[in-house]
Amino acid sequence: MKTTTFNDRKPASALITMAVASALLASCASVPVQPAGAQDARSKLMQLQSEQALASRAPLAIKDADAAVTLAEQPQGDLELAAHRVYIADRKIDIARAQAETKLAEDQRASLTAQREDARLDSRTREADAAHAAAATSAAKSVDLQRQLDELQAKMTDRGIVLTLGDVLFATGRADLKPEATGNLAALVTFLNSNPSRTVLIEGHTDNVGSSEANLSLSQLRADSVRAYLVGKGIGSSRLAASGKGEAVPVADNASAMGRQENRRVEVIISEPVAAL
């Protein structure tokens, strides 16, 4: 009977060890690992989720992309299937971002439209307020003007505001203003000081007593006297013009004493204000 020695058993033991090691290596080699690109897809999705302006505008698409990334992250021995899952996850992330950016742009346009409408409404409101204020100011000015006209005992005509001063300003045949008559011009001075944009034409008129040449000269001198008085009260000379009409423009019949008295007058024609350009 042949005896088996230790040296005879050693090769068999080594063979078993090698077989076990090979099996272990083969087993490790077959363990599936996370597919390539899955980590990049997760990072891409996390970047989208961190952008607050976008993340809230496509919640369903982002949720769908998250599910696709989770599936792509699962270890897969089939490399082709793993690559397909990573591709699908990447595309769904792109779709979610596109939807979110589109919604953001729509919201921004809507916000700008609302702002423009608010600005337009504010502008219209300001215009309406300005128009109301202008109307109120105009009405107040009209009331004030009428008050001043009443004080002047003047009237509105096509020529402007006309103030008629009778022959009480002058002595018969004279062109010097009577001292006691200048009070009649005080209201006119006040009016002109309150309305610095208005100009004045002063016209002298006479009845038909005497020669027409003498009457023309007298009417001019009387108009000049009124102009000089106004200048002396601080009214700018450039605002004042004087013209003598003589007996050419009667307002009553010279056949009666009353008619002749009405014709002996000085008319002050106050222009409308010059409109600002």
C-alpha positions as CSV (number, residue, x, y, z in Angstrom):
1,M,0.0,0.0,0.0
2,K,1.3,3.4,-1.1
3,T,1.5,6.0,1.5
4,T,0.4,9.7,0.5
5,T,2.8,12.3,1.8
6,F,2.3,16.0,2.6
7,N,4.2,16.9,-0.5
8,D,1.7,14.8,-2.5
9,R,-1.3,16.8,-1.1
10,K,0.1,20.3,-1.7
11,P,-0.6,20.6,-5.4
12,A,-4.2,19.7,-4.9
13,S,-4.7,22.3,-2.2
14,A,-3.1,25.0,-4.4
15,L,-5.4,24.1,-7.2
16,I,-8.5,24.5,-5.0
17,T,-7.3,27.9,-3.8
18,M,-6.7,29.1,-7.3
19,A,-10.2,27.9,-8.3
20,V,-11.8,29.8,-5.5
21,A,-9.9,32.9,-6.2
22,S,-10.9,32.7,-9.9
23,A,-14.5,32.3,-8.9
24,L,-14.3,35.3,-6.6
25,L,-12.7,37.4,-9.3
26,A,-15.3,36.3,-11.8
27,S,-18.1,37.2,-9.3
28,C,-16.7,40.7,-8.6
29,A,-16.3,41.3,-12.3
30,S,-20.0,40.5,-12.9
31,V,-21.4,42.9,-10.1
32,P,-23.2,45.8,-11.9
33,V,-21.9,49.4,-11.2
34,Q,-23.7,52.8,-11.6
35,P,-23.9,53.5,-15.4
36,A,-21.5,56.1,-16.8
37,G,-23.1,59.5,-17.1
38,A,-25.7,59.0,-14.4
39,Q,-23.8,61.2,-11.9
40,D,-23.6,64.0,-14.5
41,A,-27.3,63.7,-15.1
42,R,-28.0,64.0,-11.3
43,S,-25.8,67.0,-11.1
44,K,-27.5,68.6,-14.1
45,L,-30.9,68.0,-12.5
46,M,-29.8,69.4,-9.1
47,Q,-28.6,72.6,-10.8
48,L,-32.1,73.0,-12.4
49,Q,-33.8,72.3,-9.0
50,S,-31.6,75.0,-7.3
51,E,-32.7,77.7,-9.6
52,Q,-35.8,79.0,-7.8
53,A,-37.1,81.0,-10.8
54,L,-37.2,77.8,-12.8
55,A,-37.9,75.0,-10.4
56,S,-41.3,76.3,-9.4
57,R,-42.4,76.8,-13.0
58,A,-42.2,73.2,-14.3
59,P,-42.8,70.9,-11.3
60,L,-44.3,68.0,-13.2
61,A,-41.5,67.9,-15.8
62,I,-38.9,68.1,-13.1
63,K,-40.5,65.3,-11.2
64,D,-40.5,63.2,-14.3
65,A,-36.9,64.0,-14.9
66,D,-36.0,63.1,-11.3
67,A,-37.7,59.7,-11.8
68,A,-35.7,59.1,-15.0
69,V,-32.4,60.0,-13.3
70,T,-33.2,57.7,-10.4
71,L,-33.8,54.9,-12.9
72,A,-30.6,55.7,-14.8
73,E,-28.6,55.6,-11.5
74,Q,-29.5,51.9,-10.9
75,P,-26.7,49.5,-11.6
76,Q,-27.2,47.7,-14.9
77,G,-25.2,44.9,-16.4
78,D,-26.6,45.6,-19.8
79,L,-24.4,48.5,-21.0
80,E,-26.7,49.4,-23.9
81,L,-29.8,49.6,-21.7
82,A,-27.8,51.7,-19.1
83,A,-26.7,54.2,-21.8
84,H,-30.2,54.4,-23.0
85,R,-31.6,55.2,-19.6
86,V,-28.9,57.9,-19.1
87,Y,-29.8,59.5,-22.4
88,I,-33.5,59.5,-21.6
89,A,-32.8,61.1,-18.2
90,D,-30.6,63.8,-19.8
91,R,-33.3,64.6,-22.4
92,K,-36.0,64.9,-19.8
93,I,-33.9,67.3,-17.8
94,D,-33.5,69.4,-21.0
95,I,-37.3,69.3,-21.5
96,A,-38.0,70.3,-17.9
97,R,-35.6,73.3,-18.2
98,A,-37.1,74.3,-21.6
99,Q,-40.6,74.3,-20.1
100,A,-39.5,76.2,-17.0
101,E,-37.7,78.9,-19.1
102,T,-40.7,79.2,-21.4
103,K,-43.1,79.7,-18.4
104,L,-40.6,82.2,-16.9
105,A,-40.6,84.2,-20.2
106,E,-44.4,84.1,-20.3
107,D,-44.7,85.3,-16.7
108,Q,-42.2,88.1,-17.4
109,R,-44.1,89.3,-20.5
110,A,-47.3,89.2,-18.5
111,S,-45.7,91.3,-15.7
112,L,-44.3,93.8,-18.3
113,T,-47.8,94.0,-19.9
114,A,-49.4,94.7,-16.5
115,Q,-46.7,97.3,-15.7
116,R,-47.4,99.0,-19.0
117,E,-51.1,99.0,-18.4
118,D,-50.6,100.4,-14.9
119,A,-48.3,103.1,-16.3
120,R,-50.9,103.9,-19.0
121,L,-53.6,104.1,-16.4
122,D,-51.5,106.3,-14.2
123,S,-50.8,108.5,-17.2
124,R,-54.4,108.8,-18.1
125,T,-55.3,109.5,-14.5
126,R,-52.7,112.2,-14.3
127,E,-54.0,113.7,-17.6
128,A,-57.5,113.6,-16.3
129,D,-56.4,115.2,-13.0
130,A,-54.5,117.8,-14.9
131,A,-57.5,118.5,-17.1
132,H,-59.7,118.9,-14.1
133,A,-57.2,121.1,-12.4
134,A,-56.9,123.2,-15.6
135,A,-60.7,123.5,-15.9
136,A,-61.0,124.5,-12.3
137,T,-58.2,127.1,-12.7
138,S,-59.8,128.3,-15.9
139,A,-63.2,128.6,-14.1
140,A,-61.6,130.5,-11.2
141,K,-59.8,132.8,-13.7
142,S,-63.1,133.4,-15.5
143,V,-64.8,134.3,-12.2
144,D,-61.9,136.6,-11.3
145,L,-61.9,138.2,-14.7
146,Q,-65.6,138.9,-14.5
147,R,-65.1,140.5,-11.1
148,Q,-62.4,142.7,-12.5
149,L,-64.5,143.6,-15.5
150,D,-67.4,144.6,-13.1
151,E,-65.0,146.8,-11.2
152,L,-63.8,148.4,-14.5
153,Q,-67.3,148.7,-15.8
154,A,-65.9,147.2,-19.0
155,K,-67.4,144.7,-21.5
156,M,-66.1,141.9,-23.7
157,T,-66.1,142.6,-27.4
158,D,-64.6,141.2,-30.6
159,R,-61.7,143.7,-30.1
160,G,-61.0,142.6,-26.6
161,I,-62.1,144.1,-23.3
162,V,-63.3,147.7,-23.8
163,L,-63.4,150.3,-21.1
164,T,-65.2,153.5,-22.1
165,L,-64.1,156.7,-20.2
166,G,-66.5,159.6,-20.7
167,D,-65.5,163.2,-21.0
168,V,-65.4,163.6,-17.3
169,L,-61.7,163.1,-17.5
170,F,-61.1,166.4,-19.3
171,A,-62.3,169.9,-19.3
172,T,-64.0,171.2,-22.4
173,G,-61.5,171.6,-25.2
174,R,-58.6,170.5,-23.0
175,A,-56.4,167.4,-23.0
176,D,-55.1,167.6,-19.4
177,L,-56.6,165.0,-17.1
178,K,-58.6,166.5,-14.3
179,P,-57.0,165.8,-10.9
180,E,-60.3,164.6,-9.5
181,A,-60.9,162.3,-12.5
182,T,-57.9,160.1,-12.2
183,G,-59.6,157.9,-9.7
184,N,-61.6,156.4,-12.6
185,L,-58.3,155.0,-13.9
186,A,-57.2,153.3,-10.6
187,A,-59.2,150.1,-11.4
188,L,-57.5,150.0,-14.8
189,V,-54.0,150.2,-13.3
190,T,-54.9,147.4,-10.9
191,F,-56.2,145.3,-13.7
192,L,-53.1,145.8,-15.9
193,N,-50.8,145.0,-13.0
194,S,-52.7,141.8,-12.4
195,N,-52.5,140.8,-16.1
196,P,-49.0,141.7,-17.3
197,S,-49.4,139.8,-20.6
198,R,-52.1,142.1,-21.8
199,T,-51.5,145.1,-24.0
200,V,-53.6,148.2,-24.3
201,L,-54.8,150.5,-27.2
202,I,-56.1,153.9,-26.0
203,E,-58.4,155.7,-28.5
204,G,-59.5,159.3,-28.2
205,H,-62.9,160.4,-29.7
206,T,-64.7,163.7,-30.0
207,D,-68.0,165.1,-31.1
208,N,-68.3,167.1,-34.3
209,V,-68.2,170.5,-32.8
210,G,-65.3,172.4,-34.3
211,S,-63.1,171.5,-37.3
212,S,-62.3,167.9,-38.0
213,E,-58.6,168.7,-37.9
214,A,-58.9,170.3,-34.4
215,N,-60.9,167.4,-33.2
216,L,-58.4,164.8,-34.5
217,S,-55.6,166.6,-32.7
218,L,-57.5,166.9,-29.5
219,S,-58.5,163.2,-29.5
220,Q,-54.8,162.3,-30.0
221,L,-53.7,164.5,-27.1
222,R,-56.3,163.1,-24.8
223,A,-55.3,159.5,-25.7
224,D,-51.7,160.5,-25.0
225,S,-52.6,162.0,-21.7
226,V,-54.2,158.7,-20.5
227,R,-51.2,156.7,-21.8
228,A,-48.8,159.0,-19.9
229,Y,-50.8,158.6,-16.7
230,L,-50.6,154.8,-17.0
231,V,-46.9,154.9,-17.6
232,G,-46.5,157.1,-14.6
233,K,-48.3,154.4,-12.5
234,G,-45.7,151.8,-13.5
235,I,-47.4,150.2,-16.6
236,G,-44.7,149.4,-19.2
237,S,-44.8,151.8,-22.1
238,S,-44.3,149.0,-24.6
239,R,-47.7,147.6,-23.5
240,L,-49.5,150.9,-24.3
241,A,-50.4,152.5,-27.7
242,A,-52.4,155.7,-28.2
243,S,-54.5,156.8,-31.2
244,G,-56.7,159.8,-31.9
245,K,-59.9,159.1,-34.0
246,G,-61.4,162.6,-33.8
247,E,-65.1,162.7,-34.7
248,A,-64.8,159.8,-37.2
249,V,-66.3,157.0,-35.0
250,P,-69.4,158.4,-33.2
251,V,-71.5,156.1,-31.0
252,A,-74.4,158.5,-30.9
253,D,-76.1,161.2,-32.9
254,N,-74.3,164.5,-32.7
255,A,-77.6,166.4,-33.2
256,S,-78.3,166.3,-29.5
257,A,-76.3,167.4,-26.5
258,M,-76.6,164.0,-24.9
259,G,-75.4,162.3,-28.1
260,R,-72.4,164.7,-28.4
261,Q,-71.5,163.9,-24.7
262,E,-71.5,160.2,-25.5
263,N,-69.2,160.8,-28.5
264,R,-66.7,162.7,-26.3
265,R,-64.9,159.7,-24.8
266,V,-61.7,157.7,-24.5
267,E,-61.9,154.0,-25.1
268,V,-59.3,151.6,-23.6
269,I,-59.1,148.4,-25.6
270,I,-57.4,145.6,-23.6
271,S,-56.1,142.7,-25.7
272,E,-56.3,139.0,-24.9
273,P,-53.2,137.5,-23.4
274,V,-50.6,136.3,-25.9
275,A,-50.6,132.5,-25.9
276,A,-47.4,130.9,-24.9
277,L,-45.6,129.0,-27.7
